[in-house]
Amino acid sequence: MSIENKFSIIILTYNEEDTLQGCLDSIKWCDDVVIIDSFSSDKTCEIAKQSGARIFQNKFTDFAQQRNFANDTIDFKHEWVFHLDADEHFTNDLRTECNQAAVTYQFGAFLVPAKEMLWGKWLKYAAGTVYQMRFHKLNDARFEQYGHGQRESDLKKGLGKLKNRYEHYFFSKGVNQWFVKHLKYAADEAQNEQNVTLNKISFSKLITGKSYEKRRVLKAISYKMPFRPLLKFFYMYLFKLGFLDGKVGFRFCVMKSIYEQFIILKKAESSWDI
């Protein structure tokens, strides 16, 4: 029995010829796939065209701007949209849950958890559960840039939370690409860190806030902690039980610790505090 599809899917791309096909294969059932490409120079657009996706190009400024561009300018087949990246795959359970959420319409936007995959293994403990607003009804929500990622804004009918995950193959382009990408992310995070002061941190959210709000407060507090790279490793490897993910979990915790050092170095470089 076929399932009536209730939402469109937006995929952000830039030189994704090595990853896009896997993403598209996971959403063959979707009758409205839209590619927002940042002027790729490889075969990304050719692969997208062969799959039947609609392709639009827009200069990349940041993730929030690119997602808002899609929301504001594309004539979608459905009132609901899911924002996906080229290194992410959909699952059947998530598809079913999204369709149900669109029908019941209890919220206008939803946080969606990711299943972080590294070298074929799910980082169940080390990566934990990270939510991003990826599914919403058009005109019920927008995005705003925060650090190297984006957050929800302008919510018209509240923010819900889905339980099923999309799969994120964040290491699909290898070690070199991961470090290159995270050096850029570190620059964004360093800029964001400079805007955070202790009097701007909502400590009350640690008690009364939702899980994603508590995570954001802890992240803001971490900006002020000494020995951050070392603390990051022990927090992920011991407190979050990353050691249960085995050798892959250990390597991931080391990588995230190095990323914290990147942020510190980029902040020092920008302020000449070296």
C-alpha positions, 0 to 999 in steps of 0.5 A: 500500500502506497503512502500519500506524501505530504511534504517536499524535500529541500537539499542544499548542495555544493560539489556533492557528486560523491554524496548526493546519489545516496541521499537521493536514493533514500527519498525516491518516494518523494514527489517534490525534491528541490535542490538549492545549489551553491554553483557547484563545479562538479557533476552535482547538478547533473546527478540531481537532474537525472533523478528528476529533482528541480534545481535552483542556484543561489550564492551561499552566504550561510545555512540559514540564508540558503534555507530561507531563500528556498522557503521564500522563492520556490513554488513547492508542491506541498505546504510542508517542507523538510530540509536535508543535506547531501550527506544525509539520508531519510528513513521510512520511519521518519517519512511516516512520522513527518506525514502524520505530523503534517496531518495533525498539525499540532505544531508548525515546526519540528526539531528532528534528531540526527543519527550520526554515522562515522565509518559505518558505525552509529555514534550512539553515545559519543555524538549523543542526540542533537536536534535541529529544526528541519521540518516545518509548514511554509510561513510557520517558521524561518531560520537564523544563523547561529555559529556554523549552523542555524536555529529556528525563528519566527515560529507561528504555531510552536515547536514540536519534536520528532522521535525518528532520526535522519542518518548523517554521514558526516565523514563521507568525504574523508579526513582531509575534508572534515578538517578543512570544513571544521576550520571554517566552522571554527571561525564562525564559532569563534565569532559567535563566542565573542558575542557571548557574555556571562550576563547573557547566559540564561542559567535558569534554562538549565532547570526549567528549559527543554532539552535543546535549551539546556544544551544551548546554555551548556554550550554558552557556558563551555565558551568560558571554561579553561582547558576546553579541548581536554574537558570536551574529550572527557565529557564525551568519552566518559560522561556521555559514555563515548567509550561504548562506541569502541575505537570509532567513538574514541577517535570521534571524541579526539576529533571533537577535542581538536575542533575545540582547539580550532575555535580557541586558535581562531578566536586568538587569531582574530583578536591578536591574542596569541 
